[in-house]
Amino acid sequence: MNKELEQVQRLSMKDVLGKIVASRLSYTDIALEPEEIEGKSFEELYRSYSLLWEGSEMLNEEFGESDTEPFDWNTTWVQGKVEEDEQVILLTLPAEAGYEAPLWVPMGGYNKCPLPEHQSVFFKHFQQKYQINIVAVSEDTWILQAGKRPQTFEEALRLAKEHFIFCQYVMNGFPTLGHYADYLMKHDIWYFWWD
């Protein structure tokens, strides 16, 4: 695990965003070469990534009032896992090392789910900026709780875009990015799930 942790320390959020965008585009006719990714700003990376959904209303960035309730992780998700007799692991990490959870409970690297090292970089960024805590993990899901919410719609929209690149399925239940950004300003629970 030391090797993976060293890699997490070396990688920046922008490095990982570039790797994820390049990976997602690699199987399309809009594939980008590594040198085309290097040096791109966050907005340029997002624009490249959004080409996968070109013309979709989902990409609408205008403010939209979200009426989506927060994900009920405690009663619905946990109880469902226990009722199905799935194994549950409780892991306590020091708050400052919470971003290491994907290295301790590795999942990912399949079906558009980022590698554990890349998840860890995202979580480190989210921990520094939004004081997230890892609430639960399964073979295909991470549930996080933010200790701090975005304060402006512009900040929430950027966070929504980061979430969308990290896990496109965050948009399930939201008609547009603007609606998801509004959700992030109102609720603390973040649910990432990969099919």
N, C-alpha and C positions, 0 to 999 in steps of 0.2 A: 504494500500500500504506500510505502514511502515514495516509490517511483511515480505513482499516480498523483500523489499530493504535490510533489515537486513540479509535475507538469501543470497542475492547477495553478500553482503559484506563478509559473512562467507565462501562462496564457492570460490575455486580457479578454474582456467581454467582447470587444470588437473582433478579436481573432476568432473567437468561437462563433459569433454571428456570421462572419465570413465563411467559416468552414460549413456551417449548417446551410447557409444560402447556396453555396457552391454544390454541396451534396444534393440538395433538393432539385437544383436545376440540371444536375449532371445527366439525368435521364430524360431530358427534354431537348427540343430543338433550340432552346435558348441557353444552353449550357455555357458557362463562363470558365475561362482558364484561370488558374490561380493568380496570375499576374493581373488579371482584370478585376480581381477582388481586392488585392492589396491596395491600401491607401484610400479605399472608398469610405465615405462618411456613413454614419448610421442611416441617414435618410436615403443615400444612394443604394445601400445594401437592401433596405426595405423596398425601395422601388423595384430593384431587380427581383426580389422575392415575390412581390405582388404581381409580377407578370404571369405567375401561375394561375391567378384568379382574375386576369384582365377582363373587365366588363362586368364583374360580379358586383351586385349591390352591397355585398358584405364589406367591401373595401371603403364604403362611404365613411368619411371621417367627420362629418357634421355631427354636432351634439344631438343625441337622442336620449330621451328619458327612459331609463331602464327600470322595468318593473320586475325583473328577475330576482327571486329570493336567493339568499346565499345558500350554497351547497350545505346540506345537513349531514356533515361528515360523522358526527358523533352517534346519532340514533340510526340514521338510515344506512350509512356506509359500514360503520364498525359492526353494528348489530347484524347486518346482512352477512358479513364475513364470518362472524362467530356462529350464526345459525347454519352456515354452509360447512361448518367444521374446518374452516381453513386455519392454517397455523398463523398465529399472531405473534409478532416479535416486538417487544418494547425496547427501545434503545434510547438511552439518555446520554447526550453529549453536552459538554459545556456550551453555553450559549454562543460564545465566540467561535466555536468549531462546528456549529450546526450545518454549515455548508459542506462539511465532509461526509454527511450522511450518504450521498450517492456512492461514495467510495467504500463505505462499510456495508451497505445493502445494495450491491450493484444490480441495476436493471437497465436495459436500454441497448442502443446500438442496433435496433431492429425496427421495422415498420415506422420509419420516420421519428422514432424516439432517439434523442441524442445519446451519445456515449456517456457513461457515468462521469468521466472527467469533465465533459462539457456541461453536464447538469450541475456539477459542483461549481463551475465558474459562474453559471447563471445564479445559483443559490447564493454564492458569495456576494455577487453584485446586489441581489435582492436583499440580503442580510444587511449590507452596508447602507443601502439607500432606504429600505422600508422595514428594517428590523424584523424580518420574517423568522418564524419558527416552523420547523418541520412538525407536522401534526401526525401524518400517517403515510405509509407507503405500502404498495402491493406490487405484484408482478408487472403491472401496467399503469400505475397511478401514483402521483405525488399529491398530497394535500398540504398546503402551507397556510399559515395564518400571519398576516401582516400586522406588525405592531404600530405601523404608521401608514397612512393612506396618502396618495397623491393629493396635493393641495390645489392644483389648478387643472382645468380641463386639458390644457396643452401637455402638462406633465402626465396626466392620466392617459392621454392618447398615445404618447410615446411608450408608456408602460404597456398599453394594450398591444402596440405593434411588437414590442419585445416578446410578450407572451405569445403572440400569434406566430412569430418566427420560431420560438422555442417549441410550441405545441399548437399546431393549427386547430386542434379540436376544442380549444378554449372558446371558439366561436359557436359551438353547438349551443343553441338556445338564445343566441343574440343575432338580430338581423344585420347589424352593422358594427364596425369598429367603434363608431361614436357611442353606440349603446353599451358596448363592453367597457369603454373608458368611463362612462357614467357609473356602471356597476362597480368598477375599481375605486371610485371616489366614495361610494356608499358602504361597501362591504369589505371585511377583512379576510375572508376565506378565498383562497385561490386553489382551483382544482385543475390539475393537469392529467390528462388521460390520453393514452395512445391506443389505437385500434390494433 
